[in-house]
Amino acid sequence: MEAKKGDRVKVHYTLKDSNGEVVESSRDTAPIEFTIGESKVIPGFEKGITGMALNEKKTVKIPPEDGYGNHIKDKIFEFSRKNAPGDFDPRIGSTIQMHRPDGKAVVVTVLGKTETGYIMDANHPLAGKELTFDLELLEILSKKKDS
């Protein structure tokens, strides 16, 4: 039995950066559960799981375009101090939630401070990076009905 589009699966993963350092792992918490094809995880992750057999383990390398996308320079901007609350003084390297003019929330990383504001990056922290995932398919919880 292999995992395919429409199957609900339970997976353990370990994400490593290009230096082989662990960035995140479900083994520290609980396996993730998702339905293949619903785009709830990055495309390369879904592609990696598709075709795996129950209890199979494998390592996949995911290019930026199948991960969190390419790093886009236009997503780096200066946030003016005059638009910030009086007690706003984020630490460089921290991630904070801001709101766009349309009200939608966006998470940004504080890259630096200037005399007039803060340099912010709205790219995902892993944008532009090749990702390495160690995957283990633990369960296929529901099978898509074949027509």
N, CA, C and O atoms as a GROMACS GRO file, in nm:
protein
  588
    1MET      N    1   0.085  -0.118   0.000
    1MET     CA    2   0.000   0.000   0.000
    1MET      C    3   0.090   0.125   0.000
    1MET      O    4   0.174   0.141   0.088
    2GLU      N    5   0.071   0.210  -0.099
    2GLU     CA    6   0.149   0.333  -0.110
    2GLU      C    7   0.058   0.454  -0.093
    2GLU      O    8  -0.059   0.451  -0.130
    3ALA      N    9   0.113   0.559  -0.038
    3ALA     CA   10   0.038   0.683  -0.017
    3ALA      C   11   0.015   0.751  -0.152
    3ALA      O   12   0.106   0.760  -0.235
    4LYS      N   13  -0.107   0.800  -0.174
    4LYS     CA   14  -0.138   0.870  -0.298
    4LYS      C   15  -0.231   0.986  -0.271
    4LYS      O   16  -0.284   1.002  -0.161
    5LYS      N   17  -0.251   1.067  -0.373
    5LYS     CA   18  -0.336   1.185  -0.362
    5LYS      C   19  -0.472   1.145  -0.308
    5LYS      O   20  -0.534   1.049  -0.354
    6GLY      N   21  -0.518   1.220  -0.209
    6GLY     CA   22  -0.646   1.193  -0.145
    6GLY      C   23  -0.635   1.114  -0.016
    6GLY      O   24  -0.730   1.109   0.062
    7ASP      N   25  -0.519   1.053   0.008
    7ASP     CA   26  -0.499   0.977   0.132
    7ASP      C   27  -0.467   1.073   0.247
    7ASP      O   28  -0.391   1.168   0.231
    8ARG      N   29  -0.528   1.045   0.362
    8ARG     CA   30  -0.493   1.116   0.485
    8ARG      C   31  -0.380   1.037   0.550
    8ARG      O   32  -0.394   0.917   0.575
    9VAL      N   33  -0.266   1.104   0.577
    9VAL     CA   34  -0.147   1.035   0.626
    9VAL      C   35  -0.097   1.096   0.755
    9VAL      O   36  -0.125   1.212   0.786
   10LYS      N   37  -0.022   1.016   0.829
   10LYS     CA   38   0.046   1.062   0.951
   10LYS      C   39   0.194   1.038   0.927
   10LYS      O   40   0.237   0.928   0.894
   11VAL      N   41   0.274   1.146   0.946
   11VAL     CA   42   0.415   1.144   0.908
   11VAL      C   43   0.502   1.205   1.017
   11VAL      O   44   0.466   1.305   1.079
   12HIS      N   45   0.617   1.144   1.039
   12HIS     CA   46   0.723   1.208   1.119
   12HIS      C   47   0.822   1.268   1.021
   12HIS      O   48   0.851   1.209   0.917
   13TYR      N   49   0.874   1.385   1.055
   13TYR     CA   50   0.974   1.450   0.969
   13TYR      C   51   1.080   1.517   1.053
   13TYR      O   52   1.057   1.555   1.168
   14THR      N   53   1.196   1.532   0.993
   14THR     CA   54   1.302   1.614   1.049
   14THR      C   55   1.352   1.703   0.936
   14THR      O   56   1.394   1.654   0.831
   15LEU      N   57   1.346   1.834   0.957
   15LEU     CA   58   1.391   1.932   0.858
   15LEU      C   59   1.533   1.975   0.893
   15LEU      O   60   1.562   2.011   1.007
   16LYS      N   61   1.621   1.970   0.792
   16LYS     CA   62   1.760   2.011   0.812
   16LYS      C   63   1.794   2.122   0.714
   16LYS      O   64   1.740   2.126   0.603
   17ASP      N   65   1.882   2.212   0.755
   17ASP     CA   66   1.928   2.319   0.665
   17ASP      C   67   2.040   2.265   0.577
   17ASP      O   68   2.076   2.148   0.584
   18SER      N   69   2.096   2.352   0.493
   18SER     CA   70   2.200   2.311   0.398
   18SER      C   71   2.328   2.263   0.466
   18SER      O   72   2.411   2.198   0.403
   19ASN      N   73   2.346   2.296   0.594
   19ASN     CA   74   2.463   2.250   0.670
   19ASN      C   75   2.436   2.120   0.746
   19ASN      O   76   2.524   2.070   0.816
   20GLY      N   77   2.314   2.066   0.731
   20GLY     CA   78   2.279   1.942   0.800
   20GLY      C   79   2.231   1.962   0.943
   20GLY      O   80   2.209   1.865   1.015
   21GLU      N   81   2.215   2.090   0.984
   21GLU     CA   82   2.166   2.119   1.119
   21GLU      C   83   2.014   2.103   1.124
   21GLU      O   84   1.944   2.146   1.032
   22VAL      N   85   1.963   2.043   1.230
   22VAL     CA   86   1.818   2.025   1.246
   22VAL      C   87   1.754   2.160   1.273
   22VAL      O   88   1.791   2.231   1.366
   23VAL      N   89   1.656   2.194   1.190
   23VAL     CA   90   1.580   2.319   1.204
   23VAL      C   91   1.454   2.293   1.285
   23VAL      O   92   1.414   2.374   1.369
   24GLU      N   93   1.391   2.177   1.257
   24GLU     CA   94   1.262   2.145   1.320
   24GLU      C   95   1.239   1.995   1.304
   24GLU      O   96   1.283   1.935   1.206
   25SER      N   97   1.170   1.936   1.401
   25SER     CA   98   1.140   1.794   1.392
   25SER      C   99   1.008   1.763   1.462
   25SER      O  100   0.982   1.812   1.572
   26SER      N  101   0.926   1.682   1.397
   26SER     CA  102   0.802   1.638   1.461
   26SER      C  103   0.830   1.535   1.569
   26SER      O  104   0.744   1.507   1.652
   27ARG      N  105   0.949   1.480   1.569
   27ARG     CA  106   0.984   1.380   1.670
   27ARG      C  107   0.994   1.442   1.809
   27ARG      O  108   0.989   1.372   1.909
   28ASP      N  109   1.007   1.574   1.814
   28ASP     CA  110   1.009   1.645   1.943
   28ASP      C  111   0.868   1.668   1.997
   28ASP      O  112   0.851   1.698   2.115
   29THR      N  113   0.769   1.652   1.911
   29THR     CA  114   0.630   1.678   1.952
   29THR      C  115   0.543   1.560   1.913
   29THR      O  116   0.537   1.460   1.984
   30ALA      N  117   0.476   1.571   1.798
   30ALA     CA  118   0.388   1.465   1.749
   30ALA      C  119   0.396   1.463   1.597
   30ALA      O  120   0.429   1.564   1.536
   31PRO      N  121   0.365   1.348   1.536
   31PRO     CA  122   0.366   1.344   1.390
   31PRO      C  123   0.260   1.439   1.333
   31PRO      O  124   0.162   1.472   1.400
   32ILE      N  125   0.281   1.482   1.210
   32ILE     CA  126   0.181   1.567   1.147
   32ILE      C  127   0.086   1.480   1.067
   32ILE      O  128   0.121   1.371   1.022
   33GLU      N  129  -0.034   1.530   1.050
   33GLU     CA  130  -0.138   1.460   0.979
   33GLU      C  131  -0.194   1.554   0.874
   33GLU      O  132  -0.226   1.669   0.904
   34PHE      N  133  -0.206   1.507   0.750
   34PHE     CA  134  -0.261   1.589   0.643
   34PHE      C  135  -0.312   1.499   0.531
   34PHE      O  136  -0.281   1.380   0.527
   35THR      N  137  -0.389   1.557   0.440
   35THR     CA  138  -0.439   1.485   0.324
   35THR      C  139  -0.357   1.526   0.203
   35THR      O  140  -0.346   1.644   0.171
   36ILE      N  141  -0.299   1.428   0.137
   36ILE     CA  142  -0.217   1.454   0.018
   36ILE      C  143  -0.306   1.517  -0.090
   36ILE      O  144  -0.411   1.464  -0.125
   37GLY      N  145  -0.260   1.632  -0.142
   37GLY     CA  146  -0.333   1.700  -0.247
   37GLY      C  147  -0.412   1.820  -0.201
   37GLY      O  148  -0.466   1.894  -0.284
   38GLU      N  149  -0.421   1.843  -0.071
   38GLU     CA  150  -0.497   1.958  -0.019
   38GLU      C  151  -0.410   2.081   0.001
   38GLU      O  152  -0.459   2.185   0.046
   39SER      N  153  -0.281   2.072  -0.032
   39SER     CA  154  -0.187   2.185  -0.023
   39SER      C  155  -0.177   2.244   0.117
   39SER      O  156  -0.164   2.366   0.133
   40LYS      N  157  -0.183   2.159   0.218
   40LYS     CA  158  -0.167   2.204   0.357
   40LYS      C  159  -0.021   2.203   0.400
   40LYS      O  160   0.014   2.260   0.504
   41VAL      N  161   0.065   2.139   0.321
   41VAL     CA  162   0.209   2.138   0.344
   41VAL      C  163   0.275   2.184   0.215
   41VAL      O  164   0.209   2.190   0.111
   42ILE      N  165   0.404   2.215   0.219
   42ILE     CA  166   0.473   2.263   0.099
   42ILE      C  167   0.471   2.154  -0.009
   42ILE      O  168   0.470   2.035   0.023
   43PRO      N  169   0.470   2.194  -0.137
   43PRO     CA  170   0.458   2.098  -0.246
   43PRO      C  171   0.564   1.987  -0.245
   43PRO      O  172   0.531   1.871  -0.271
   44GLY      N  173   0.688   2.021  -0.216
   44GLY     CA  174   0.793   1.920  -0.215
   44GLY      C  175   0.774   1.814  -0.107
   44GLY      O  176   0.814   1.700  -0.124
   45PHE      N  177   0.712   1.853   0.003
   45PHE     CA  178   0.683   1.760   0.112
   45PHE      C  179   0.578   1.659   0.064
   45PHE      O  180   0.594   1.538   0.083
   46GLU      N  181   0.471   1.710   0.002
   46GLU     CA  182   0.366   1.621  -0.053
   46GLU      C  183   0.425   1.526  -0.156
   46GLU      O  184   0.395   1.406  -0.154
   47LYS      N  185   0.508   1.579  -0.246
   47LYS     CA  186   0.570   1.495  -0.349
   47LYS      C  187   0.656   1.387  -0.286
   47LYS      O  188   0.661   1.274  -0.334
   48GLY      N  189   0.725   1.422  -0.177
   48GLY     CA  190   0.810   1.325  -0.108
   48GLY      C  191   0.731   1.211  -0.046
   48GLY      O  192   0.776   1.097  -0.048
   49ILE      N  193   0.615   1.241   0.009
   49ILE     CA  194   0.532   1.140   0.074
   49ILE      C  195   0.460   1.053  -0.028
   49ILE      O  196   0.442   0.933  -0.007
   50THR      N  197   0.417   1.114  -0.139
   50THR     CA  198   0.343   1.040  -0.241
   50THR      C  199   0.427   0.924  -0.294
   50THR      O  200   0.541   0.943  -0.336
   51GLY      N  201   0.369   0.806  -0.290
   51GLY     CA  202   0.438   0.686  -0.337
   51GLY      C  203   0.513   0.611  -0.228
   51GLY      O  204   0.564   0.502  -0.253
   52MET      N  205   0.520   0.668  -0.108
   52MET     CA  206   0.588   0.598   0.001
   52MET      C  207   0.500   0.484   0.053
   52MET      O  208   0.378   0.495   0.053
   53ALA      N  209   0.564   0.376   0.096
   53ALA     CA  210   0.494   0.264   0.158
   53ALA      C  211   0.485   0.287   0.308
   53ALA      O  212   0.564   0.362   0.366
   54LEU      N  213   0.390   0.222   0.370
   54LEU     CA  214   0.371   0.229   0.515
   54LEU      C  215   0.502   0.192   0.585
   54LEU      O  216   0.565   0.092   0.550
   55ASN      N  217   0.541   0.271   0.684
   55ASN     CA  218   0.664   0.254   0.764
   55ASN      C  219   0.793   0.280   0.687
   55ASN      O  220   0.902   0.258   0.740
   56GLU      N  221   0.783   0.325   0.562
   56GLU     CA  222   0.903   0.357   0.485
   56GLU      C  223   0.965   0.486   0.538
   56GLU      O  224   0.896   0.577   0.584
   57LYS      N  225   1.099   0.491   0.530
   57LYS     CA  226   1.174   0.612   0.566
   57LYS      C  227   1.255   0.653   0.444
   57LYS      O  228   1.307   0.568   0.372
   58LYS      N  229   1.266   0.785   0.423
   58LYS     CA  230   1.352   0.832   0.315
   58LYS      C  231   1.388   0.978   0.338
   58LYS      O  232   1.325   1.047   0.418
   59THR      N  233   1.490   1.022   0.267
   59THR     CA  234   1.534   1.160   0.273
   59THR      C  235   1.508   1.224   0.138
   59THR      O  236   1.541   1.167   0.034
   60VAL      N  237   1.448   1.346   0.139
   60VAL     CA  238   1.423   1.419   0.015
   60VAL      C  239   1.484   1.558   0.024
   60VAL      O  240   1.484   1.621   0.130
   61LYS      N  241   1.536   1.603  -0.089
   61LYS     CA  242   1.587   1.741  -0.100
   61LYS      C  243   1.483   1.819  -0.178
   61LYS      O  244   1.437   1.775  -0.284
   62ILE      N  245   1.446   1.936  -0.126
   62ILE     CA  246   1.340   2.016  -0.186
   62ILE      C  247   1.397   2.151  -0.227
   62ILE      O  248   1.448   2.225  -0.142
   63PRO      N  249   1.390   2.185  -0.356
   63PRO     CA  250   1.439   2.315  -0.401
   63PRO      C  251   1.344   2.426  -0.355
   63PRO      O  252   1.228   2.398  -0.322
   64PRO      N  253   1.391   2.551  -0.352
   64PRO     CA  254   1.306   2.661  -0.304
   64PRO      C  255   1.169   2.670  -0.370
   64PRO      O  256   1.070   2.698  -0.304
   65GLU      N  257   1.164   2.644  -0.501
   65GLU     CA  258   1.034   2.657  -0.570
   65GLU      C  259   0.932   2.553  -0.526
   65GLU      O  260   0.812   2.574  -0.546
   66ASP      N  261   0.975   2.442  -0.466
   66ASP     CA  262   0.882   2.342  -0.411
   66ASP      C  263   0.876   2.351  -0.259
   66ASP      O  264   0.810   2.270  -0.193
   67GLY      N  265   0.946   2.453  -0.203
   67GLY     CA  266   0.946   2.473  -0.058
   67GLY      C  267   0.871   2.600  -0.024
   67GLY      O  268   0.750   2.610  -0.043
   68TYR      N  269   0.945   2.699   0.027
   68TYR     CA  270   0.884   2.824   0.069
   68TYR      C  271   0.904   2.936  -0.033
   68TYR      O  272   0.888   3.054  -0.002
   69GLY      N  273   0.941   2.897  -0.156
   69GLY     CA  274   0.956   2.993  -0.263
   69GLY      C  275   1.093   3.058  -0.262
   69GLY      O  276   1.174   3.039  -0.172
   70ASN      N  277   1.116   3.136  -0.367
   70ASN     CA  278   1.241   3.209  -0.378
   70ASN      C  279   1.237   3.331  -0.288
   70ASN      O  280   1.130   3.383  -0.256
   71HIS      N  281   1.354   3.377  -0.248
   71HIS     CA  282   1.363   3.499  -0.167
   71HIS      C  283   1.338   3.618  -0.258
   71HIS      O  284   1.405   3.634  -0.360
   72ILE      N  285   1.241   3.702  -0.223
   72ILE     CA  286   1.201   3.815  -0.307
   72ILE      C  287   1.245   3.945  -0.240
   72ILE      O  288   1.199   3.979  -0.131
   73LYS      N  289   1.336   4.017  -0.308
   73LYS     CA  290   1.391   4.140  -0.250
   73LYS      C  291   1.284   4.245  -0.223
   73LYS      O  292   1.298   4.325  -0.130
   74ASP      N  293   1.177   4.246  -0.303
   74ASP     CA  294   1.070   4.344  -0.284
   74ASP      C  295   0.992   4.324  -0.153
   74ASP      O  296   0.914   4.411  -0.113
   75LYS      N  297   1.013   4.212  -0.087
   75LYS     CA  298   0.947   4.187   0.042
   75LYS      C  299   1.028   4.240   0.160
   75LYS      O  300   0.990   4.222   0.275
   76ILE      N  301   1.139   4.306   0.130
   76ILE     CA  302   1.218   4.372   0.235
   76ILE      C  303   1.181   4.520   0.229
   76ILE      O  304   1.185   4.582   0.123
   77PHE      N  305   1.146   4.576   0.343
   77PHE     CA  306   1.097   4.714   0.346
   77PHE      C  307   1.137   4.783   0.476
   77PHE      O  308   1.177   4.718   0.572
   78GLU      N  309   1.125   4.915   0.476
   78GLU     CA  310   1.150   4.991   0.598
   78GLU      C  311   1.016   5.030   0.658
   78GLU      O  312   0.929   5.087   0.591
   79PHE      N  313   1.001   4.998   0.787
   79PHE     CA  314   0.882   5.036   0.863
   79PHE      C  315   0.917   5.159   0.945
   79PHE      O  316   1.006   5.156   1.030
   80SER      N  317   0.848   5.268   0.918
   80SER     CA  318   0.879   5.396   0.981
   80SER      C  319   0.850   5.395   1.131
   80SER      O  320   0.748   5.343   1.175
   81ARG      N  321   0.942   5.455   1.208
   81ARG     CA  322   0.922   5.467   1.353
   81ARG      C  323   0.796   5.546   1.386
   81ARG      O  324   0.730   5.520   1.486
   82LYS      N  325   0.762   5.644   1.299
   82LYS     CA  326   0.644   5.726   1.330
   82LYS      C  327   0.513   5.648   1.315
   82LYS      O  328   0.409   5.693   1.363
   83ASN      N  329   0.516   5.531   1.250
   83ASN     CA  330   0.397   5.446   1.239
   83ASN      C  331   0.392   5.339   1.348
   83ASN      O  332   0.297   5.261   1.355
   84ALA      N  333   0.494   5.336   1.432
   84ALA     CA  334   0.504   5.233   1.536
   84ALA      C  335   0.450   5.285   1.669
   84ALA      O  336   0.456   5.405   1.697
   85PRO      N  337   0.397   5.193   1.751
   85PRO     CA  338   0.355   5.232   1.886
   85PRO      C  339   0.476   5.285   1.964
   85PRO      O  340   0.590   5.251   1.931
   86GLY      N  341   0.453   5.364   2.063
   86GLY     CA  342   0.560   5.427   2.140
   86GLY      C  343   0.658   5.331   2.204
   86GLY      O  344   0.776   5.364   2.217
   87ASP      N  345   0.613   5.213   2.243
   87ASP     CA  346   0.701   5.117   2.311
   87ASP      C  347   0.759   5.013   2.214
   87ASP      O  348   0.818   4.914   2.258
   88PHE      N  349   0.742   5.034   2.085
   88PHE     CA  350   0.787   4.939   1.983
   88PHE      C  351   0.939   4.945   1.970
   88PHE      O  352   0.994   5.046   1.926
   89ASP      N  353   1.007   4.837   2.006
   89ASP     CA  354   1.152   4.830   1.993
   89ASP      C  355   1.192   4.683   1.976
   89ASP      O  356   1.250   4.622   2.066
   90PRO      N  357   1.160   4.625   1.858
   90PRO     CA  358   1.186   4.482   1.838
   90PRO      C  359   1.335   4.452   1.832
   90PRO      O  360   1.415   4.534   1.789
   91ARG      N  361   1.370   4.334   1.874
   91ARG     CA  362   1.508   4.286   1.872
   91ARG      C  363   1.543   4.242   1.730
   91ARG      O  364   1.463   4.176   1.664
   92ILE      N  365   1.661   4.276   1.683
   92ILE     CA  366   1.706   4.233   1.551
   92ILE      C  367   1.712   4.081   1.548
   92ILE      O  368   1.767   4.018   1.639
   93GLY      N  369   1.655   4.023   1.443
   93GLY     CA  370   1.648   3.878   1.430
   93GLY      C  371   1.518   3.818   1.478
   93GLY      O  372   1.488   3.702   1.449
   94SER      N  373   1.438   3.896   1.550
   94SER     CA  374   1.310   3.844   1.600
   94SER      C  375   1.206   3.846   1.488
   94SER      O  376   1.218   3.920   1.391
   95THR      N  377   1.105   3.762   1.505
   95THR     CA  378   0.992   3.763   1.412
   95THR      C  379   0.873   3.823   1.486
   95THR      O  380   0.849   3.794   1.603
   96ILE      N  381   0.800   3.907   1.414
   96ILE     CA  382   0.682   3.971   1.474
   96ILE      C  383   0.568   3.968   1.374
   96ILE      O  384   0.589   3.955   1.253
   97GLN      N  385   0.448   3.981   1.425
   97GLN     CA  386   0.331   3.988   1.339
   97GLN      C  387   0.293   4.133   1.318
   97GLN      O  388   0.279   4.210   1.413
   98MET      N  389   0.276   4.170   1.192
   98MET     CA  390   0.232   4.304   1.156
   98MET      C  391   0.104   4.291   1.074
   98MET      O  392   0.064   4.180   1.040
   99HIS      N  393   0.042   4.402   1.042
   99HIS     CA  394  -0.077   4.400   0.960
   99HIS      C  395  -0.057   4.488   0.838
   99HIS      O  396  -0.013   4.603   0.849
  100ARG      N  397  -0.091   4.434   0.722
  100ARG     CA  398  -0.083   4.510   0.598
  100ARG      C  399  -0.195   4.614   0.597
  100ARG      O  400  -0.286   4.608   0.680
  101PRO      N  401  -0.189   4.710   0.503
  101PRO     CA  402  -0.296   4.810   0.495
  101PRO      C  403  -0.436   4.748   0.477
  101PRO      O  404  -0.536   4.807   0.520
  102ASP      N  405  -0.443   4.630   0.415
  102ASP     CA  406  -0.574   4.565   0.396
  102ASP      C  407  -0.619   4.487   0.521
  102ASP      O  408  -0.724   4.424   0.520
  103GLY      N  409  -0.537   4.493   0.628
  103GLY     CA  410  -0.574   4.428   0.754
  103GLY      C  411  -0.522   4.286   0.768
  103GLY      O  412  -0.528   4.229   0.877
  104LYS      N  413  -0.470   4.227   0.660
  104LYS     CA  414  -0.421   4.090   0.668
  104LYS      C  415  -0.291   4.085   0.747
  104LYS      O  416  -0.202   4.168   0.730
  105ALA      N  417  -0.282   3.984   0.836
  105ALA     CA  418  -0.162   3.968   0.919
  105ALA      C  419  -0.048   3.909   0.836
  105ALA      O  420  -0.071   3.825   0.748
  106VAL      N  421   0.073   3.953   0.863
  106VAL     CA  422   0.192   3.902   0.798
  106VAL      C  423   0.304   3.893   0.903
  106VAL      O  424   0.320   3.984   0.985
  107VAL      N  425   0.379   3.784   0.899
  107VAL     CA  426   0.491   3.767   0.991
  107VAL      C  427   0.616   3.817   0.922
  107VAL      O  428   0.644   3.781   0.807
  108VAL      N  429   0.693   3.901   0.991
  108VAL     CA  430   0.814   3.958   0.935
  108VAL      C  431   0.931   3.932   1.030
  108VAL      O  432   0.913   3.912   1.150
  109THR      N  433   1.051   3.934   0.973
  109THR     CA  434   1.173   3.923   1.052
  109THR      C  435   1.238   4.060   1.057
  109THR      O  436   1.250   4.126   0.954
  110VAL      N  437   1.279   4.103   1.174
  110VAL     CA  438   1.345   4.232   1.190
  110VAL      C  439   1.492   4.214   1.151
  110VAL      O  440   1.566   4.141   1.216
  111LEU      N  441   1.532   4.282   1.042
  111LEU     CA  442   1.669   4.270   0.992
  111LEU      C  443   1.763   4.374   1.051
  111LEU      O  444   1.882   4.349   1.067
  112GLY      N  445   1.708   4.492   1.083
  112GLY     CA  446   1.793   4.597   1.134
  112GLY      C  447   1.715   4.721   1.172
  112GLY      O  448   1.594   4.727   1.154
  113LYS      N  449   1.787   4.820   1.223
  113LYS     CA  450   1.727   4.946   1.263
  113LYS      C  451   1.799   5.059   1.190
  113LYS      O  452   1.920   5.051   1.165
  114THR      N  453   1.725   5.164   1.156
  114THR     CA  454   1.784   5.283   1.097
  114THR      C  455   1.744   5.401   1.186
  114THR      O  456   1.673   5.383   1.285
  115GLU      N  457   1.788   5.521   1.150
  115GLU     CA  458   1.749   5.639   1.227
  115GLU      C  459   1.600   5.666   1.216
  115GLU      O  460   1.540   5.724   1.307
  116THR      N  461   1.540   5.624   1.104
  116THR     CA  462   1.399   5.656   1.081
  116THR      C  463   1.305   5.538   1.098
  116THR      O  464   1.183   5.556   1.098
  117GLY      N  465   1.358   5.417   1.112
  117GLY     CA  466   1.268   5.303   1.123
  117GLY      C  467   1.339   5.170   1.141
  117GLY      O  468   1.449   5.162   1.197
  118TYR      N  469   1.273   5.066   1.092
  118TYR     CA  470   1.318   4.928   1.108
  118TYR      C  471   1.317   4.861   0.972
  118TYR      O  472   1.222   4.879   0.895
  119ILE      N  473   1.419   4.784   0.941
  119ILE     CA  474   1.424   4.708   0.817
  119ILE      C  475   1.359   4.572   0.844
  119ILE      O  476   1.402   4.498   0.932
  120MET      N  477   1.254   4.542   0.767
  120MET     CA  478   1.174   4.421   0.787
  120MET      C  479   1.180   4.333   0.663
  120MET      O  480   1.194   4.383   0.551
  121ASP      N  481   1.171   4.203   0.683
  121ASP     CA  482   1.170   4.106   0.574
  121ASP      C  483   1.044   4.022   0.587
  121ASP      O  484   1.027   3.949   0.685
  122ALA      N  485   0.956   4.032   0.486
  122ALA     CA  486   0.830   3.957   0.488
  122ALA      C  487   0.841   3.821   0.418
  122ALA      O  488   0.741   3.750   0.405
  123ASN      N  489   0.961   3.785   0.372
  123ASN     CA  490   0.981   3.651   0.316
  123ASN      C  491   0.974   3.548   0.429
  123ASN      O  492   1.005   3.580   0.544
  124HIS      N  493   0.933   3.426   0.397
  124HIS     CA  494   0.940   3.318   0.495
  124HIS      C  495   1.088   3.299   0.530
  124HIS      O  496   1.173   3.310   0.441
  125PRO      N  497   1.123   3.271   0.654
  125PRO     CA  498   1.265   3.254   0.691
  125PRO      C  499   1.338   3.147   0.609
  125PRO      O  500   1.461   3.152   0.597
  126LEU      N  501   1.265   3.051   0.553
  126LEU     CA  502   1.329   2.946   0.473
  126LEU      C  503   1.315   2.970   0.323
  126LEU      O  504   1.350   2.883   0.243
  127ALA      N  505   1.264   3.087   0.284
  127ALA     CA  506   1.253   3.120   0.141
  127ALA      C  507   1.392   3.125   0.078
  127ALA      O  508   1.487   3.175   0.139
  128GLY      N  509   1.402   3.073  -0.043
  128GLY     CA  510   1.530   3.075  -0.115
  128GLY      C  511   1.626   2.967  -0.074
  128GLY      O  512   1.739   2.964  -0.124
  129LYS      N  513   1.586   2.878   0.015
  129LYS     CA  514   1.678   2.775   0.065
  129LYS      C  515   1.635   2.636   0.020
  129LYS      O  516   1.516   2.605   0.013
  130GLU      N  517   1.736   2.552  -0.011
  130GLU     CA  518   1.708   2.412  -0.036
  130GLU      C  519   1.685   2.345   0.100
  130GLU      O  520   1.760   2.369   0.195
  131LEU      N  521   1.583   2.263   0.108
  131LEU     CA  522   1.546   2.198   0.233
  131LEU      C  523   1.571   2.048   0.223
  131LEU      O  524   1.551   1.988   0.117
  132THR      N  525   1.613   1.988   0.331
  132THR     CA  526   1.630   1.843   0.337
  132THR      C  527   1.538   1.790   0.446
  132THR      O  528   1.546   1.832   0.561
  133PHE      N  529   1.451   1.698   0.407
  133PHE     CA  530   1.358   1.637   0.501
  133PHE      C  531   1.387   1.488   0.513
  133PHE      O  532   1.397   1.418   0.412
  134ASP      N  533   1.399   1.439   0.637
  134ASP     CA  534   1.397   1.296   0.664
  134ASP      C  535   1.251   1.265   0.694
  134ASP      O  536   1.193   1.322   0.786
  135LEU      N  537   1.191   1.174   0.615
  135LEU     CA  538   1.048   1.144   0.627
  135LEU      C  539   1.027   1.000   0.671
  135LEU      O  540   1.105   0.911   0.637
  136GLU      N  541   0.920   0.978   0.746
  136GLU     CA  542   0.877   0.844   0.782
  136GLU      C  543   0.725   0.840   0.776
  136GLU      O  544   0.658   0.915   0.848
  137LEU      N  545   0.671   0.754   0.690
  137LEU     CA  546   0.526   0.739   0.677
  137LEU      C  547   0.478   0.642   0.783
  137LEU      O  548   0.505   0.522   0.776
  138LEU      N  549   0.406   0.693   0.882
  138LEU     CA  550   0.362   0.612   0.997
  138LEU      C  551   0.228   0.544   0.973
  138LEU      O  552   0.209   0.428   1.010
  139GLU      N  553   0.135   0.618   0.912
  139GLU     CA  554   0.000   0.564   0.892
  139GLU      C  555  -0.064   0.623   0.768
  139GLU      O  556  -0.037   0.738   0.732
  140ILE      N  557  -0.147   0.544   0.703
  140ILE     CA  558  -0.240   0.594   0.603
  140ILE      C  559  -0.376   0.579   0.670
  140ILE      O  560  -0.428   0.468   0.682
  141LEU      N  561  -0.432   0.692   0.714
  141LEU     CA  562  -0.551   0.690   0.800
  141LEU      C  563  -0.679   0.667   0.722
  141LEU      O  564  -0.772   0.604   0.773
  142SER      N  565  -0.686   0.717   0.600
  142SER     CA  566  -0.804   0.693   0.517
  142SER      C  567  -0.759   0.690   0.373
  142SER      O  568  -0.678   0.771   0.330
  143LYS      N  569  -0.813   0.596   0.301
  143LYS     CA  570  -0.779   0.580   0.161
  143LYS      C  571  -0.882   0.649   0.075
  143LYS      O  572  -1.002   0.647   0.103
  144LYS      N  573  -0.832   0.710  -0.033
  144LYS     CA  574  -0.922   0.766  -0.133
  144LYS      C  575  -0.991   0.649  -0.201
  144LYS      O  576  -0.928   0.549  -0.234
  145LYS      N  577  -1.119   0.661  -0.221
  145LYS     CA  578  -1.197   0.557  -0.289
  145LYS      C  579  -1.164   0.561  -0.438
  145LYS      O  580  -1.172   0.666  -0.502
  146ASP      N  581  -1.127   0.445  -0.492
  146ASP     CA  582  -1.100   0.438  -0.636
  146ASP      C  583  -1.233   0.430  -0.710
  146ASP      O  584  -1.326   0.361  -0.667
  147SER      N  585  -1.240   0.501  -0.820
  147SER     CA  586  -1.366   0.502  -0.897
  147SER      C  587  -1.376   0.382  -0.984
  147SER      O  588  -1.475   0.365  -1.056
   0.00000   0.00000   0.00000
